[in-house]
């Protein structure tokens, strides 16, 4: 969550078309904004629920002083942004794409962004060298089909993701029920049947199928989740309603960044139980495109009460307004340093 799982410049070859960077007019910099106020209304940090006082104070300070973004390759290209909360989005699993749409104020819905993300991934995967493809597959396996003999020093519960074809759910249910009628424990039977007949999310091809799932009836697959503790199987989430969506991960964020030729910063605000002081409770985590940066960045927000997330697996939009009213020498933070 939030960490770069692999260096995108090392993972894919650049395959996206590029256009030259457009330098904003310094004389009208205060009018340059990443969203249209008539489309998205920003929320002050005092109105955002679920924040501790130290988080609220630090975020208010960032808004007041602004953050300075410099184009990583073009000398002299820079903007100062004031960041406001962009409001709540649904916790339906599509939050990465819903929040990104609102942060960019693009005429696309969350499903459009999800489709474009998967399409970009497959196109870049197709141009990747074999060793790069193997690296990608390893990253995906570690996230969604982990080796259950390792990792227990970090995680109390580990998840294994499987994909069940919607059209095969009746047959899967019948196979499970048949063994249950013979006296076998349902969860152990379900684990065995799903592992035998469903698709594990363990490589680029299966990741694309997984990340395409938005929790709608139009999806080709349902997500099955096997949950384990160090002692063994904990439970099986059979997702019988087929409403679970694939939560956007770091790979998806990097694909979005590449698709739109701009950096994406995930801003994480952690509380006092994360053992960080107020000056260090907010982190800006960059996701850079595998193509030339042609537009200013956009920003997403995660709030949590602890370092390991504590319910923070949810993206919300940040509204970034460029301003010439803030001196670059007095900003609260310089991004990229």
Beta strands, then each sheet from edge to edge (+ up, - down):
strand 1: 67-70
strand 2: 78-85
strand 3: 158-165
strand 4: 199-200
strand 5: 221-229
strand 6: 232-237
strand 7: 264-269
strand 8: 282-287
strand 9: 298-303
strand 10: 316-322
strand 11: 333-334
sheet 1: 8+ 7- 9- 10+ 2- 1+ 11+
sheet 2: 4+ 3- 5+ 6-
end
